[in-house]
Amino acid sequence: MSDTEEESTCSDSWPINEDWLMDVLKKHHEVHSGIKITHFKVKQGCQDGVNNLSDILSVSVVYAFERNEPVSGEVSQCLDIVIKLLPQDPFSRYFVTEAQFDLREIKFYTSILPDLMAFQEQYIPKELGSMVISVPTCFYTQYAPLGSNTPTSLGSPDTAESILVLEDMRSLGYKGANFTTGLTLGQTEAAIRAIVTIHALSLGLKIKKKVDLNEKYPFLFQTKRATESYQQLVEQGMPQLTKFLEQKPGFENELKALSKIRPQTKYLIEKLLQPIEPMGLITHTDFWCNNLLFRGESDDERTDSCIILDWQMVTYSRLTNDLALLLISSIPSSTRRQNTSRLLDLYYGTLKSCCLKMDVDIEADLGYSRNKMDCEYRHSLLLALLLCIGSVDIAIGNPAAEQRLLDVLRDLYDEGILCPCLEQHDRWVAYCDTNL
């Protein structure tokens, strides 16, 4: 190894080294030899914000590669990658492996993503143009089940480790969003266009190939298991939110509604995670600004594109669950209040257009109207609020985020979405199911 700089390692027991990187590059180029690493640099972390489900490394490697076609000769290349590992903290590591967050994200890249790409190639005529699936390129994965000690070619000789190696999109000009200020309107629109592609292709796969997605992908975050995980987070966050609201005059009604809904949250989470057929599809289920990267001008109308990260919670659920979480967690209150209808129109119109490319008419074939989506979105707002409560510590202590949270609570209460009882919610669901 020549001229190599190691700024940090992922753990004391499993350092990033030349041999490990060499194996990754060989697998990436599908060769057994002909690669020479000249320099690599490892840095801790590559994402803004907090990620409790992974330890993240950013690696830049310069290497020479023997090319045979179209012109033979040695070519120098630089590759920037992100390496996602299990958390080193024992509690977080157990939480991740027991709930299989690592398995789901690895399976998204090795199973769901290839299937969606193959489906698109088979079912969308080239003249209609392909849909861009906005996720990083995956270079290597390795899954180690809980308690596994089986050594692997790329792991430590002593222990196996779940590993995900992705392209570092920041090297291509993508940047993280600012949670404090929230997304611009242009960034929000780019995020919606990005998630629509995943939603549409998974729906098309289900409809055109008559596939049961839960059966095909048994690793998806199943409703019962997801409900238990989210309920645990809500129980941790609710006392903190209650204490916070008790110090805010004028929020007595919202506080009372939360106290009434608290014994019912597990039921509500389970009910709202369940898809409403025939529109059940693959959802991200953690779709907020800290899991997104953007490239383009900061001006609202000139954001180029969005990349979606962190698929640990990928689920078979309702499309509106992703929309609702994005809009109430990640955009300024004024943007949300002024543009929600416009953003839902954008989602629906894009979904309809994408599905028509696959010869699926969501209105004529599936009976899914814009009004029905609006009703389901209102349901999903309640789930999104509960998920935000589960992560309320991210907002508390940040004045801008605190105000955004207060505005959401006030608006959801005023709109009748912060339901004080299950009977009201069930009447609401029954009305939508029978009238839309």
Secondary structure, 3 states (H helix, E strand, C coil): CCCCCCCCCCCCCCCCCHHHHHHHHHHHHCCCCCEEEEEEEEEECCCCCCCCCCEEEEEEEEEEEEECCCCCEEEEEEEEEEEEECCCCHHHHHHHHHCCHHHHHHHHHHHHHHHHHHHHHHHCCHHHCCCCCCCCCEEEEECCCCCCCCCCCCCCCCCCCCEEEEECHHHHCCEECCCCCCCCHHHHHHHHHHHHHHHHHHHHHHHHCCCCHHHHCCCCCCHHHHHHHHHHHHHHHHHHHHHHHHCCCCCHHHHHHHHHHHHHHHHHHHHHHCCCCCCCEEECCCCCHHHEEEEECCCHHHEEEEEECCCCCCEEECHHHHHHHHHHHHCCHHHHHHHHHHHHHHHHHHHHHHHHHCCCCCCCCCCCCHHHHHHHHHHHHHHHHHHHHHCHHHCCCCHHHHHHHHHHHHHHHHCCCCCCCHHHHHHHHHHHHHHC
